Amino acid sequence: MLLDSETNLFDAGIAGNATIPGAQLTLDNSKKLRPAAEAGTLKVTLSPELIGATSGDSGAKDTLNSSSSRGVHGSNGVVKPDVAAPGTQIGSVAVGTGNRPSVKSGTSMATPMVAGVAALVLEGKNYSPEQAKSLIMNTAAAADVLAANGKAYGPNRVGAGRVMADAAISSPAYAFDTKNPDLTSVVFGVIELDAKKKFSATRSITVKNTSKKSVDYKLKYVPRPRSRVPATAWTVPRCGWPRARAPRST
């Protein structure tokens, strides 16, 4: 069985089994082989070494898999997911095969990516799991995962953004919700409003600096296009130190 395709990127793959061997072609390879197939002269050899493998780069890069879960988390209004990670057609080693490949999409690959970044952050450091989570979320690249129209996804699709291992390892400071440090992200929750009354809420963020040098940050609120709630106002007050300088931890 040999399947052609209209795309070079698969959210999920179709292949054969022990009884009916098969392979799925990419769009580029389909175009190359179709003339021979139509002429009846196409000959294909399937090798056992290629079981579970792909022939090249998926081209997924910073795209979001259509199966990726999205938030928010129920009636609590907690933003989920926390972060995004590479998870489309990722190649690894199949369990129990020695060095034979396994190419999968979804959390089967994105989750170990994040776990690996967390291991690197924790290596040689006395961080708690919550602190490591804050570092990973704080340093994620929010603007790098783009939709088909070229616009960045919001937190309900990619959380804080795509994980950046080098930034998470090297960041001297991390920030988190003062009241809920295990969440890292600041959450206002699901709010029922009375049309006749005004509602106001404040959340505090703690910034900790693990280095011996001062670190400066400029704070601002960036509204997502076309999602601003009518008749609302957001402010980020000036912190108690110049330009949100992170206090040195003791």
Phi, psi and omega in degrees: 000128179227119183255134172271182186207158176256011182212157174265352184239124181249129170287332177210150183250157176236130180217187182268197177219191184295332181274316181239095179293150182195170179208156178245126182273154170279171179300315181299316180288328177299317179297322182291322187266342185301317180303318179292324179295317180292330179277351180078018182249003184288130175235130183232136176244124178260129183253139178301332180294342183262004179298126179078006185253171172237162185269354182184190180297137181289333184079008183294314181045226185270057174250158181259125178296138184296339180273358184298132180293160182218158182262188008271176184272094171053206185290346179285339180071020180286129181293126174221150000286170178284316180213170173243156180209158178306129183205018178244119180051053178269132180266134176217195179259130180287138182298134175075016183245003186081258178237023179286149188276160171219119180248119184223163175236155176105197181294344176302333179248324181294321182297311177296334174299312181292320179299322178294319177297318179298320178298321179293321179295321184279342184300120178072006181244157180260038180282147171277165176304322180294321179293319177297319178299317179299317180297317181294317181288319182297327186260004179293151183267095185291331186268002187268339181265109189248148175279176182299333180274006177085002181265150181286146176284155178274174182301331181289350178251320185235008181063227180284350179124188180284136182298143179233097186301315183296320180290321180295324181288321188267348183295128180277347186223157176215155184233153181201165177294119184303319183281327182230073184297337180288339178276331187068300182289146179274128186235131175265349177077183176273123188242128174265123187249144172269125184299340183265355183237148176275150179237135178222138180216149180230137175236144182253143178243131176261131176245125180243134179252119182268356181264178178263005180246151177287144180235130181256139177226142173256127183260141174202160177257127180247106181288144175284134182305138175063017180237007180292130181285131181301147175062032177238158178221140179238139176222148173244101185293156177293133181284176185280006176222156185302130176048043176055043180295126182287125179292145178289132180280154180249000000 
